[in-house]
Amino acid sequence: MQVNLNKTLPAMGKFHVIFLRNVMIYFDAETKRQVVARLVEQLLPGGYFIVGHSESLNGLTDTLRAIKPTIYQLP
């Protein structure tokens, strides 16, 4: 399924892990906040959100907890 991260996401179910590697570098800060907020809604409690090594979610969301520099978890 093709998904546009800048629009409302289709019903895809909930996920244990979301990989968003090397995508966030192309968005400005506000767009990053919106994309992360949309995707976090699709994450199961205890699920992981993984970004690329050149990316960070610091300052973009307080919903996720940093586990390692590129690995975040939904409590």
PQR file with spaces between the fields and no chain letter, atoms N, CA, C, O and H, PARSE charges and radii, in Angstrom:
ATOM       1  N    MET     1       0.847   -1.169    0.000 -0.4000 1.5000
ATOM       2  CA   MET     1       0.000    0.000    0.000 -0.0000 2.0000
ATOM       3  C    MET     1       0.900    1.242    0.000  0.5500 1.7000
ATOM       4  O    MET     1       1.859    1.320    0.768 -0.5500 1.4000
ATOM       5  N    GLN     2       0.590    2.185   -0.846 -0.4000 1.5000
ATOM       6  CA   GLN     2       1.317    3.449   -0.868 -0.0000 2.0000
ATOM       7  C    GLN     2       0.652    4.406    0.113  0.5500 1.7000
ATOM       8  O    GLN     2      -0.572    4.539    0.130 -0.5500 1.4000
ATOM       9  H    GLN     2      -0.190    2.121   -1.469  0.4000 1.0000
ATOM      10  N    VAL     3       1.474    5.079    0.939 -0.4000 1.5000
ATOM      11  CA   VAL     3       0.965    5.971    1.975 -0.0000 2.0000
ATOM      12  C    VAL     3       1.665    7.319    1.856  0.5500 1.7000
ATOM      13  O    VAL     3       2.888    7.375    1.727 -0.5500 1.4000
ATOM      14  H    VAL     3       2.469    4.971    0.925  0.4000 1.0000
ATOM      15  N    ASN     4       0.903    8.396    1.898 -0.4000 1.5000
ATOM      16  CA   ASN     4       1.461    9.743    1.917 -0.0000 2.0000
ATOM      17  C    ASN     4       1.542   10.176    3.384  0.5500 1.7000
ATOM      18  O    ASN     4       0.511   10.360    4.031 -0.5500 1.4000
ATOM      19  H    ASN     4      -0.091    8.350    2.003  0.4000 1.0000
ATOM      20  N    LEU     5       2.738   10.336    3.904 -0.4000 1.5000
ATOM      21  CA   LEU     5       2.931   10.681    5.314 -0.0000 2.0000
ATOM      22  C    LEU     5       2.431   12.077    5.659  0.5500 1.7000
ATOM      23  O    LEU     5       2.270   12.399    6.836 -0.5500 1.4000
ATOM      24  H    LEU     5       3.576   10.187    3.379  0.4000 1.0000
ATOM      25  N    ASN     6       2.186   12.901    4.661 -0.4000 1.5000
ATOM      26  CA   ASN     6       1.711   14.263    4.897 -0.0000 2.0000
ATOM      27  C    ASN     6       0.189   14.364    4.934  0.5500 1.7000
ATOM      28  O    ASN     6      -0.354   15.461    5.070 -0.5500 1.4000
ATOM      29  H    ASN     6       2.317   12.639    3.705  0.4000 1.0000
ATOM      30  N    LYS     7      -0.493   13.250    4.816 -0.4000 1.5000
ATOM      31  CA   LYS     7      -1.961   13.245    4.830 -0.0000 2.0000
ATOM      32  C    LYS     7      -2.457   12.267    5.890  0.5500 1.7000
ATOM      33  O    LYS     7      -1.681   11.482    6.435 -0.5500 1.4000
ATOM      34  H    LYS     7      -0.052   12.359    4.705  0.4000 1.0000
ATOM      35  N    THR     8      -3.737   12.322    6.172 -0.4000 1.5000
ATOM      36  CA   THR     8      -4.334   11.373    7.105 -0.0000 2.0000
ATOM      37  C    THR     8      -4.038    9.962    6.630  0.5500 1.7000
ATOM      38  O    THR     8      -4.206    9.645    5.452 -0.5500 1.4000
ATOM      39  H    THR     8      -4.367   12.960    5.729  0.4000 1.0000
ATOM      40  N    LEU     9      -3.596    9.115    7.552 -0.4000 1.5000
ATOM      41  CA   LEU     9      -3.224    7.754    7.177 -0.0000 2.0000
ATOM      42  C    LEU     9      -4.451    6.871    7.035  0.5500 1.7000
ATOM      43  O    LEU     9      -5.421    7.034    7.775 -0.5500 1.4000
ATOM      44  H    LEU     9      -3.459    9.373    8.509  0.4000 1.0000
ATOM      45  N    PRO    10      -4.419    5.937    6.093 -0.5600 1.5000
ATOM      46  CA   PRO    10      -5.537    4.997    5.954  0.2800 2.0000
ATOM      47  C    PRO    10      -5.531    4.015    7.132  0.5500 1.7000
ATOM      48  O    PRO    10      -4.540    3.907    7.854 -0.5500 1.4000
ATOM      49  N    ALA    11      -6.632    3.312    7.314 -0.4000 1.5000
ATOM      50  CA   ALA    11      -6.709    2.293    8.364 -0.0000 2.0000
ATOM      51  C    ALA    11      -5.722    1.180    8.022  0.5500 1.7000
ATOM      52  O    ALA    11      -5.899    0.464    7.037 -0.5500 1.4000
ATOM      53  H    ALA    11      -7.437    3.400    6.728  0.4000 1.0000
ATOM      54  N    MET    12      -4.701    1.042    8.830 -0.4000 1.5000
ATOM      55  CA   MET    12      -3.674    0.026    8.581 -0.0000 2.0000
ATOM      56  C    MET    12      -3.519   -0.923    9.752  0.5500 1.7000
ATOM      57  O    MET    12      -2.757   -1.886    9.674 -0.5500 1.4000
ATOM      58  H    MET    12      -4.557    1.624    9.631  0.4000 1.0000
ATOM      59  N    GLY    13      -4.230   -0.664   10.834 -0.4000 1.5000
ATOM      60  CA   GLY    13      -4.052   -1.465   12.029 -0.0000 2.0000
ATOM      61  C    GLY    13      -2.970   -0.864   12.903  0.5500 1.7000
ATOM      62  O    GLY    13      -2.447    0.213   12.617 -0.5500 1.4000
ATOM      63  H    GLY    13      -4.849    0.119   10.897  0.4000 1.0000
ATOM      64  N    LYS    14      -2.642   -1.571   13.968 -0.4000 1.5000
ATOM      65  CA   LYS    14      -1.618   -1.115   14.912 -0.0000 2.0000
ATOM      66  C    LYS    14      -0.357   -1.948   14.731  0.5500 1.7000
ATOM      67  O    LYS    14      -0.422   -3.116   14.349 -0.5500 1.4000
ATOM      68  H    LYS    14      -3.067   -2.445   14.201  0.4000 1.0000
ATOM      69  N    PHE    15       0.788   -1.337   15.009 -0.4000 1.5000
ATOM      70  CA   PHE    15       2.069   -1.978   14.761 -0.0000 2.0000
ATOM      71  C    PHE    15       2.902   -2.101   16.030  0.5500 1.7000
ATOM      72  O    PHE    15       2.814   -1.265   16.929 -0.5500 1.4000
ATOM      73  H    PHE    15       0.841   -0.388   15.319  0.4000 1.0000
ATOM      74  N    HIS    16       3.713   -3.157   16.092 -0.4000 1.5000
ATOM      75  CA   HIS    16       4.673   -3.338   17.174 -0.0000 2.0000
ATOM      76  C    HIS    16       5.930   -2.516   16.923  0.5500 1.7000
ATOM      77  O    HIS    16       6.577   -2.058   17.864 -0.5500 1.4000
ATOM      78  H    HIS    16       3.785   -3.837   15.362  0.4000 1.0000
ATOM      79  N    VAL    17       6.275   -2.330   15.651 -0.4000 1.5000
ATOM      80  CA   VAL    17       7.473   -1.577   15.265 -0.0000 2.0000
ATOM      81  C    VAL    17       7.142   -0.736   14.034  0.5500 1.7000
ATOM      82  O    VAL    17       6.489   -1.202   13.101 -0.5500 1.4000
ATOM      83  H    VAL    17       5.750   -2.702   14.886  0.4000 1.0000
ATOM      84  N    ILE    18       7.606    0.505   14.056 -0.4000 1.5000
ATOM      85  CA   ILE    18       7.519    1.367   12.878 -0.0000 2.0000
ATOM      86  C    ILE    18       8.937    1.812   12.546  0.5500 1.7000
ATOM      87  O    ILE    18       9.618    2.403   13.384 -0.5500 1.4000
ATOM      88  H    ILE    18       8.136    0.883   14.814  0.4000 1.0000
ATOM      89  N    PHE    19       9.379    1.530   11.332 -0.4000 1.5000
ATOM      90  CA   PHE    19      10.684    1.971   10.845 -0.0000 2.0000
ATOM      91  C    PHE    19      10.461    3.189    9.954  0.5500 1.7000
ATOM      92  O    PHE    19       9.722    3.123    8.972 -0.5500 1.4000
ATOM      93  H    PHE    19       8.826    1.050   10.651  0.4000 1.0000
ATOM      94  N    LEU    20      11.094    4.280   10.299 -0.4000 1.5000
ATOM      95  CA   LEU    20      10.991    5.497    9.501 -0.0000 2.0000
ATOM      96  C    LEU    20      12.413    6.011    9.273  0.5500 1.7000
ATOM      97  O    LEU    20      12.750    7.142    9.623 -0.5500 1.4000
ATOM      98  H    LEU    20      11.694    4.334   11.097  0.4000 1.0000
ATOM      99  N    ARG    21      13.216    5.165    8.691 -0.4000 1.5000
ATOM     100  CA   ARG    21      14.638    5.454    8.528 -0.0000 2.0000
ATOM     101  C    ARG    21      14.889    6.309    7.291  0.5500 1.7000
ATOM     102  O    ARG    21      14.397    6.027    6.198 -0.5500 1.4000
ATOM     103  H    ARG    21      12.942    4.246    8.406  0.4000 1.0000
ATOM     104  N    ASN    22      15.670    7.360    7.505 -0.4000 1.5000
ATOM     105  CA   ASN    22      16.108    8.238    6.418 -0.0000 2.0000
ATOM     106  C    ASN    22      14.949    8.870    5.656  0.5500 1.7000
ATOM     107  O    ASN    22      15.014    9.048    4.440 -0.5500 1.4000
ATOM     108  H    ASN    22      16.070    7.589    8.392  0.4000 1.0000
ATOM     109  N    VAL    23      13.897    9.205    6.382 -0.4000 1.5000
ATOM     110  CA   VAL    23      12.737    9.886    5.818 -0.0000 2.0000
ATOM     111  C    VAL    23      12.605   11.277    6.422  0.5500 1.7000
ATOM     112  O    VAL    23      12.324   12.243    5.713 -0.5500 1.4000
ATOM     113  H    VAL    23      13.845    9.061    7.370  0.4000 1.0000
ATOM     114  N    MET    24      12.807   11.376    7.729 -0.4000 1.5000
ATOM     115  CA   MET    24      12.581   12.625    8.453 -0.0000 2.0000
ATOM     116  C    MET    24      13.515   13.747    7.996  0.5500 1.7000
ATOM     117  O    MET    24      13.182   14.921    8.153 -0.5500 1.4000
ATOM     118  H    MET    24      13.035   10.591    8.305  0.4000 1.0000
ATOM     119  N    ILE    25      14.662   13.409    7.439 -0.4000 1.5000
ATOM     120  CA   ILE    25      15.619   14.433    7.012 -0.0000 2.0000
ATOM     121  C    ILE    25      15.067   15.318    5.896  0.5500 1.7000
ATOM     122  O    ILE    25      15.600   16.397    5.637 -0.5500 1.4000
ATOM     123  H    ILE    25      14.933   12.455    7.312  0.4000 1.0000
ATOM     124  N    TYR    26      14.006   14.868    5.239 -0.4000 1.5000
ATOM     125  CA   TYR    26      13.439   15.627    4.127 -0.0000 2.0000
ATOM     126  C    TYR    26      12.342   16.600    4.546  0.5500 1.7000
ATOM     127  O    TYR    26      11.850   17.368    3.720 -0.5500 1.4000
ATOM     128  H    TYR    26      13.572   13.992    5.449  0.4000 1.0000
ATOM     129  N    PHE    27      11.949   16.576    5.834 -0.4000 1.5000
ATOM     130  CA   PHE    27      10.850   17.409    6.315 -0.0000 2.0000
ATOM     131  C    PHE    27      11.339   18.531    7.214  0.5500 1.7000
ATOM     132  O    PHE    27      12.362   18.398    7.885 -0.5500 1.4000
ATOM     133  H    PHE    27      12.348   15.952    6.505  0.4000 1.0000
ATOM     134  N    ASP    28      10.597   19.647    7.226 -0.4000 1.5000
ATOM     135  CA   ASP    28      10.889   20.712    8.192 -0.0000 2.0000
ATOM     136  C    ASP    28      10.344   20.286    9.558  0.5500 1.7000
ATOM     137  O    ASP    28       9.639   19.282    9.661 -0.5500 1.4000
ATOM     138  H    ASP    28       9.766   19.755    6.681  0.4000 1.0000
ATOM     139  N    ALA    29      10.669   21.050   10.606 -0.4000 1.5000
ATOM     140  CA   ALA    29      10.329   20.663   11.978 -0.0000 2.0000
ATOM     141  C    ALA    29       8.829   20.470   12.183  0.5500 1.7000
ATOM     142  O    ALA    29       8.419   19.500   12.819 -0.5500 1.4000
ATOM     143  H    ALA    29      11.241   21.866   10.523  0.4000 1.0000
ATOM     144  N    GLU    30       8.017   21.360   11.663 -0.4000 1.5000
ATOM     145  CA   GLU    30       6.565   21.235   11.854 -0.0000 2.0000
ATOM     146  C    GLU    30       6.004   20.003   11.155  0.5500 1.7000
ATOM     147  O    GLU    30       5.158   19.302   11.709 -0.5500 1.4000
ATOM     148  H    GLU    30       8.351   22.149   11.146  0.4000 1.0000
ATOM     149  N    THR    31       6.469   19.742    9.949 -0.4000 1.5000
ATOM     150  CA   THR    31       6.022   18.556    9.225 -0.0000 2.0000
ATOM     151  C    THR    31       6.461   17.297    9.956  0.5500 1.7000
ATOM     152  O    THR    31       5.704   16.329   10.029 -0.5500 1.4000
ATOM     153  H    THR    31       7.156   20.312    9.499  0.4000 1.0000
ATOM     154  N    LYS    32       7.685   17.296   10.503 -0.4000 1.5000
ATOM     155  CA   LYS    32       8.157   16.154   11.294 -0.0000 2.0000
ATOM     156  C    LYS    32       7.225   15.898   12.471  0.5500 1.7000
ATOM     157  O    LYS    32       6.865   14.752   12.739 -0.5500 1.4000
ATOM     158  H    LYS    32       8.300   18.082   10.443  0.4000 1.0000
ATOM     159  N    ARG    33       6.834   16.955   13.174 -0.4000 1.5000
ATOM     160  CA   ARG    33       5.918   16.801   14.319 -0.0000 2.0000
ATOM     161  C    ARG    33       4.599   16.158   13.882  0.5500 1.7000
ATOM     162  O    ARG    33       4.086   15.256   14.545 -0.5500 1.4000
ATOM     163  H    ARG    33       7.127   17.886   12.956  0.4000 1.0000
ATOM     164  N    GLN    34       4.065   16.630   12.771 -0.4000 1.5000
ATOM     165  CA   GLN    34       2.791   16.108   12.277 -0.0000 2.0000
ATOM     166  C    GLN    34       2.906   14.642   11.853  0.5500 1.7000
ATOM     167  O    GLN    34       2.036   13.831   12.169 -0.5500 1.4000
ATOM     168  H    GLN    34       4.481   17.363   12.232  0.4000 1.0000
ATOM     169  N    VAL    35       3.970   14.311   11.145 -0.4000 1.5000
ATOM     170  CA   VAL    35       4.181   12.935   10.688 -0.0000 2.0000
ATOM     171  C    VAL    35       4.335   11.998   11.885  0.5500 1.7000
ATOM     172  O    VAL    35       3.719   10.933   11.928 -0.5500 1.4000
ATOM     173  H    VAL    35       4.677   14.971   10.888  0.4000 1.0000
ATOM     174  N    VAL    36       5.153   12.394   12.849 -0.4000 1.5000
ATOM     175  CA   VAL    36       5.371   11.555   14.031 -0.0000 2.0000
ATOM     176  C    VAL    36       4.058   11.372   14.786  0.5500 1.7000
ATOM     177  O    VAL    36       3.746   10.263   15.218 -0.5500 1.4000
ATOM     178  H    VAL    36       5.654   13.259   12.814  0.4000 1.0000
ATOM     179  N    ALA    37       3.293   12.437   14.950 -0.4000 1.5000
ATOM     180  CA   ALA    37       2.009   12.338   15.660 -0.0000 2.0000
ATOM     181  C    ALA    37       1.071   11.354   14.962  0.5500 1.7000
ATOM     182  O    ALA    37       0.400   10.564   15.626 -0.5500 1.4000
ATOM     183  H    ALA    37       3.546   13.339   14.599  0.4000 1.0000
ATOM     184  N    ARG    38       1.021   11.395   13.632 -0.4000 1.5000
ATOM     185  CA   ARG    38       0.161   10.471   12.886 -0.0000 2.0000
ATOM     186  C    ARG    38       0.610    9.019   13.072  0.5500 1.7000
ATOM     187  O    ARG    38      -0.207    8.118   13.265 -0.5500 1.4000
ATOM     188  H    ARG    38       1.567   12.037   13.093  0.4000 1.0000
ATOM     189  N    LEU    39       1.915    8.820   13.011 -0.4000 1.5000
ATOM     190  CA   LEU    39       2.432    7.461   13.095 -0.0000 2.0000
ATOM     191  C    LEU    39       2.363    6.895   14.510  0.5500 1.7000
ATOM     192  O    LEU    39       2.111    5.702   14.680 -0.5500 1.4000
ATOM     193  H    LEU    39       2.579    9.551   12.854  0.4000 1.0000
ATOM     194  N    VAL    40       2.578    7.720   15.518 -0.4000 1.5000
ATOM     195  CA   VAL    40       2.503    7.249   16.901 -0.0000 2.0000
ATOM     196  C    VAL    40       1.111    6.695   17.194  0.5500 1.7000
ATOM     197  O    VAL    40       0.973    5.755   17.977 -0.5500 1.4000
ATOM     198  H    VAL    40       2.782    8.689   15.379  0.4000 1.0000
ATOM     199  N    GLU    41       0.094    7.259   16.585 -0.4000 1.5000
ATOM     200  CA   GLU    41      -1.272    6.756   16.758 -0.0000 2.0000
ATOM     201  C    GLU    41      -1.418    5.322   16.249  0.5500 1.7000
ATOM     202  O    GLU    41      -2.332    4.611   16.665 -0.5500 1.4000
ATOM     203  H    GLU    41       0.206    8.023   15.949  0.4000 1.0000
ATOM     204  N    GLN    42      -0.533    4.894   15.359 -0.4000 1.5000
ATOM     205  CA   GLN    42      -0.580    3.547   14.785 -0.0000 2.0000
ATOM     206  C    GLN    42       0.269    2.546   15.566  0.5500 1.7000
ATOM     207  O    GLN    42       0.310    1.366   15.217 -0.5500 1.4000
ATOM     208  H    GLN    42       0.210    5.472   15.021  0.4000 1.0000
ATOM     209  N    LEU    43       0.948    3.006   16.620 -0.4000 1.5000
ATOM     210  CA   LEU    43       1.870    2.175   17.384 -0.0000 2.0000
ATOM     211  C    LEU    43       1.168    1.575   18.598  0.5500 1.7000
ATOM     212  O    LEU    43       0.449    2.271   19.316 -0.5500 1.4000
ATOM     213  H    LEU    43       0.915    3.965   16.903  0.4000 1.0000
ATOM     214  N    LEU    44       1.378    0.289   18.820 -0.4000 1.5000
ATOM     215  CA   LEU    44       0.834   -0.381   19.999 -0.0000 2.0000
ATOM     216  C    LEU    44       1.601    0.057   21.247  0.5500 1.7000
ATOM     217  O    LEU    44       2.781    0.391   21.142 -0.5500 1.4000
ATOM     218  H    LEU    44       1.961   -0.276   18.237  0.4000 1.0000
ATOM     219  N    PRO    45       0.976    0.067   22.413 -0.5600 1.5000
ATOM     220  CA   PRO    45       1.710    0.362   23.653  0.2800 2.0000
ATOM     221  C    PRO    45       2.889   -0.604   23.800  0.5500 1.7000
ATOM     222  O    PRO    45       2.748   -1.814   23.619 -0.5500 1.4000
ATOM     223  N    GLY    46       4.041   -0.046   24.128 -0.4000 1.5000
ATOM     224  CA   GLY    46       5.256   -0.849   24.226 -0.0000 2.0000
ATOM     225  C    GLY    46       5.967   -1.012   22.892  0.5500 1.7000
ATOM     226  O    GLY    46       7.051   -1.591   22.824 -0.5500 1.4000
ATOM     227  H    GLY    46       4.155    0.936   24.274  0.4000 1.0000
ATOM     228  N    GLY    47       5.345   -0.495   21.819 -0.4000 1.5000
ATOM     229  CA   GLY    47       5.920   -0.617   20.484 -0.0000 2.0000
ATOM     230  C    GLY    47       7.096    0.320   20.268  0.5500 1.7000
ATOM     231  O    GLY    47       7.279    1.290   21.004 -0.5500 1.4000
ATOM     232  H    GLY    47       4.464   -0.025   21.874  0.4000 1.0000
ATOM     233  N    TYR    48       7.885    0.019   19.256 -0.4000 1.5000
ATOM     234  CA   TYR    48       9.100    0.772   18.960 -0.0000 2.0000
ATOM     235  C    TYR    48       8.949    1.612   17.699  0.5500 1.7000
ATOM     236  O    TYR    48       8.287    1.217   16.740 -0.5500 1.4000
ATOM     237  H    TYR    48       7.736   -0.769   18.658  0.4000 1.0000
ATOM     238  N    PHE    49       9.581    2.776   17.728 -0.4000 1.5000
ATOM     239  CA   PHE    49       9.615    3.716   16.605 -0.0000 2.0000
ATOM     240  C    PHE    49      11.092    3.931   16.302  0.5500 1.7000
ATOM     241  O    PHE    49      11.826    4.447   17.145 -0.5500 1.4000
ATOM     242  H    PHE    49      10.119    3.097   18.507  0.4000 1.0000
ATOM     243  N    ILE    50      11.534    3.543   15.118 -0.4000 1.5000
ATOM     244  CA   ILE    50      12.961    3.568   14.789 -0.0000 2.0000
ATOM     245  C    ILE    50      13.208    4.508   13.617  0.5500 1.7000
ATOM     246  O    ILE    50      12.571    4.407   12.568 -0.5500 1.4000
ATOM     247  H    ILE    50      10.938    3.124   14.433  0.4000 1.0000
ATOM     248  N    VAL    51      14.153    5.428   13.824 -0.4000 1.5000
ATOM     249  CA   VAL    51      14.531    6.392   12.784 -0.0000 2.0000
ATOM     250  C    VAL    51      15.979    6.141   12.370  0.5500 1.7000
ATOM     251  O    VAL    51      16.677    5.337   12.989 -0.5500 1.4000
ATOM     252  H    VAL    51      14.670    5.510   14.676  0.4000 1.0000
ATOM     253  N    GLY    52      16.428    6.831   11.321 -0.4000 1.5000
ATOM     254  CA   GLY    52      17.787    6.667   10.818 -0.0000 2.0000
ATOM     255  C    GLY    52      18.830    7.285   11.734  0.5500 1.7000
ATOM     256  O    GLY    52      18.509    8.084   12.614 -0.5500 1.4000
ATOM     257  H    GLY    52      15.862    7.484   10.818  0.4000 1.0000
ATOM     258  N    HIS    53      20.086    6.901   11.515 -0.4000 1.5000
ATOM     259  CA   HIS    53      21.186    7.367   12.367 -0.0000 2.0000
ATOM     260  C    HIS    53      21.422    8.873   12.282  0.5500 1.7000
ATOM     261  O    HIS    53      21.980    9.453   13.213 -0.5500 1.4000
ATOM     262  H    HIS    53      20.347    6.252   10.800  0.4000 1.0000
ATOM     263  N    SER    54      21.024    9.505   11.218 -0.4000 1.5000
ATOM     264  CA   SER    54      21.200   10.960   11.092 -0.0000 2.0000
ATOM     265  C    SER    54      19.958   11.715   11.550  0.5500 1.7000
ATOM     266  O    SER    54      19.864   12.929   11.365 -0.5500 1.4000
ATOM     267  H    SER    54      20.571    9.033   10.462  0.4000 1.0000
ATOM     268  N    GLU    55      18.998   10.998   12.149 -0.4000 1.5000
ATOM     269  CA   GLU    55      17.729   11.602   12.542 -0.0000 2.0000
ATOM     270  C    GLU    55      17.507   11.496   14.047  0.5500 1.7000
ATOM     271  O    GLU    55      18.120   10.673   14.727 -0.5500 1.4000
ATOM     272  H    GLU    55      19.074   10.013   12.299  0.4000 1.0000
ATOM     273  N    SER    56      16.620   12.344   14.546 -0.4000 1.5000
ATOM     274  CA   SER    56      16.271   12.340   15.961 -0.0000 2.0000
ATOM     275  C    SER    56      14.835   12.830   16.115  0.5500 1.7000
ATOM     276  O    SER    56      14.338   13.599   15.292 -0.5500 1.4000
ATOM     277  H    SER    56      16.122   13.012   13.994  0.4000 1.0000
ATOM     278  N    LEU    57      14.186   12.379   17.165 -0.4000 1.5000
ATOM     279  CA   LEU    57      12.842   12.860   17.460 -0.0000 2.0000
ATOM     280  C    LEU    57      12.858   13.820   18.641  0.5500 1.7000
ATOM     281  O    LEU    57      11.801   14.223   19.127 -0.5500 1.4000
ATOM     282  H    LEU    57      14.590   11.754   17.833  0.4000 1.0000
ATOM     283  N    ASN    58      14.042   14.190   19.104 -0.4000 1.5000
ATOM     284  CA   ASN    58      14.162   15.118   20.232 -0.0000 2.0000
ATOM     285  C    ASN    58      13.464   16.434   19.907  0.5500 1.7000
ATOM     286  O    ASN    58      13.712   17.045   18.867 -0.5500 1.4000
ATOM     287  H    ASN    58      14.900   13.863   18.710  0.4000 1.0000
ATOM     288  N    GLY    59      12.587   16.858   20.814 -0.4000 1.5000
ATOM     289  CA   GLY    59      11.862   18.100   20.633 -0.0000 2.0000
ATOM     290  C    GLY    59      10.650   17.990   19.723  0.5500 1.7000
ATOM     291  O    GLY    59       9.935   18.973   19.527 -0.5500 1.4000
ATOM     292  H    GLY    59      12.386   16.362   21.658  0.4000 1.0000
ATOM     293  N    LEU    60      10.407   16.809   19.162 -0.4000 1.5000
ATOM     294  CA   LEU    60       9.276   16.633   18.247 -0.0000 2.0000
ATOM     295  C    LEU    60       8.077   15.994   18.927  0.5500 1.7000
ATOM     296  O    LEU    60       6.938   16.224   18.522 -0.5500 1.4000
ATOM     297  H    LEU    60      10.988   16.010   19.321  0.4000 1.0000
ATOM     298  N    THR    61       8.321   15.204   19.946 -0.4000 1.5000
ATOM     299  CA   THR    61       7.228   14.509   20.637 -0.0000 2.0000
ATOM     300  C    THR    61       7.634   14.208   22.066  0.5500 1.7000
ATOM     301  O    THR    61       8.800   13.926   22.344 -0.5500 1.4000
ATOM     302  H    THR    61       9.247   15.017   20.276  0.4000 1.0000
ATOM     303  N    ASP    62       6.681   14.267   22.958 -0.4000 1.5000
ATOM     304  CA   ASP    62       6.940   13.845   24.333 -0.0000 2.0000
ATOM     305  C    ASP    62       6.202   12.541   24.620  0.5500 1.7000
ATOM     306  O    ASP    62       6.170   12.079   25.761 -0.5500 1.4000
ATOM     307  H    ASP    62       5.735   14.496   22.732  0.4000 1.0000
ATOM     308  N    THR    63       5.612   11.953   23.586 -0.4000 1.5000
ATOM     309  CA   THR    63       4.862   10.706   23.713 -0.0000 2.0000
ATOM     310  C    THR    63       5.790    9.498   23.751  0.5500 1.7000
ATOM     311  O    THR    63       5.504    8.515   24.434 -0.5500 1.4000
ATOM     312  H    THR    63       5.638   12.328   22.659  0.4000 1.0000
ATOM     313  N    LEU    64       6.892    9.570   23.024 -0.4000 1.5000
ATOM     314  CA   LEU    64       7.823    8.457   22.934 -0.0000 2.0000
ATOM     315  C    LEU    64       8.991    8.649   23.886  0.5500 1.7000
ATOM     316  O    LEU    64       9.400    9.773   24.178 -0.5500 1.4000
ATOM     317  H    LEU    64       7.124   10.369   22.470  0.4000 1.0000
ATOM     318  N    ARG    65       9.516    7.533   24.362 -0.4000 1.5000
ATOM     319  CA   ARG    65      10.657    7.547   25.280 -0.0000 2.0000
ATOM     320  C    ARG    65      11.882    7.055   24.516  0.5500 1.7000
ATOM     321  O    ARG    65      11.829    6.015   23.859 -0.5500 1.4000
ATOM     322  H    ARG    65       9.184    6.620   24.125  0.4000 1.0000
ATOM     323  N    ALA    66      12.981    7.796   24.599 -0.4000 1.5000
ATOM     324  CA   ALA    66      14.223    7.405   23.921 -0.0000 2.0000
ATOM     325  C    ALA    66      14.827    6.188   24.617  0.5500 1.7000
ATOM     326  O    ALA    66      15.025    6.199   25.832 -0.5500 1.4000
ATOM     327  H    ALA    66      13.024    8.641   25.133  0.4000 1.0000
ATOM     328  N    ILE    67      15.119    5.145   23.849 -0.4000 1.5000
ATOM     329  CA   ILE    67      15.755    3.938   24.354 -0.0000 2.0000
ATOM     330  C    ILE    67      17.241    3.974   24.015  0.5500 1.7000
ATOM     331  O    ILE    67      18.089    3.709   24.867 -0.5500 1.4000
ATOM     332  H    ILE    67      14.958    5.137   22.862  0.4000 1.0000
ATOM     333  N    LYS    68      17.541    4.301   22.783 -0.4000 1.5000
ATOM     334  CA   LYS    68      18.898    4.490   22.259 -0.0000 2.0000
ATOM     335  C    LYS    68      18.793    5.664   21.294  0.5500 1.7000
ATOM     336  O    LYS    68      17.687    6.136   21.032 -0.5500 1.4000
ATOM     337  H    LYS    68      16.852    4.516   22.091  0.4000 1.0000
ATOM     338  N    PRO    69      19.917    6.150   20.757 -0.5600 1.5000
ATOM     339  CA   PRO    69      19.848    7.356   19.918  0.2800 2.0000
ATOM     340  C    PRO    69      18.827    7.332   18.778  0.5500 1.7000
ATOM     341  O    PRO    69      18.285    8.386   18.447 -0.5500 1.4000
ATOM     342  N    THR    70      18.544    6.209   18.178 -0.4000 1.5000
ATOM     343  CA   THR    70      17.588    6.160   17.067 -0.0000 2.0000
ATOM     344  C    THR    70      16.367    5.295   17.357  0.5500 1.7000
ATOM     345  O    THR    70      15.536    5.070   16.477 -0.5500 1.4000
ATOM     346  H    THR    70      18.984    5.352   18.448  0.4000 1.0000
ATOM     347  N    ILE    71      16.262    4.814   18.587 -0.4000 1.5000
ATOM     348  CA   ILE    71      15.176    3.904   18.961 -0.0000 2.0000
ATOM     349  C    ILE    71      14.341    4.540   20.058  0.5500 1.7000
ATOM     350  O    ILE    71      14.856    4.956   21.096 -0.5500 1.4000
ATOM     351  H    ILE    71      16.937    4.997   19.302  0.4000 1.0000
ATOM     352  N    TYR    72      13.035    4.605   19.804 -0.4000 1.5000
ATOM     353  CA   TYR    72      12.089    5.196   20.748 -0.0000 2.0000
ATOM     354  C    TYR    72      11.006    4.163   21.041  0.5500 1.7000
ATOM     355  O    TYR    72      10.752    3.262   20.241 -0.5500 1.4000
ATOM     356  H    TYR    72      12.616    4.266   18.961  0.4000 1.0000
ATOM     357  N    GLN    73      10.367    4.315   22.218 -0.4000 1.5000
ATOM     358  CA   GLN    73       9.328    3.366   22.590 -0.0000 2.0000
ATOM     359  C    GLN    73       8.109    4.107   23.129  0.5500 1.7000
ATOM     360  O    GLN    73       8.230    5.111   23.831 -0.5500 1.4000
ATOM     361  H    GLN    73      10.573    5.047   22.867  0.4000 1.0000
ATOM     362  N    LEU    74       6.948    3.593   22.787 -0.4000 1.5000
ATOM     363  CA   LEU    74       5.695    4.109   23.329 -0.0000 2.0000
ATOM     364  C    LEU    74       5.448    3.407   24.662  0.5500 1.7000
ATOM     365  O    LEU    74       5.261    2.190   24.683 -0.5500 1.4000
ATOM     366  H    LEU    74       6.850    2.778   22.217  0.4000 1.0000
ATOM     367  N    PRO    75       5.444    4.143   25.772 -0.5600 1.5000
ATOM     368  CA   PRO    75       5.258    3.496   27.090  0.2800 2.0000
ATOM     369  C    PRO    75       3.918    2.792   27.212  0.5500 1.7000
ATOM     370  O    PRO    75       3.621    2.208   28.254 -0.5500 1.4000
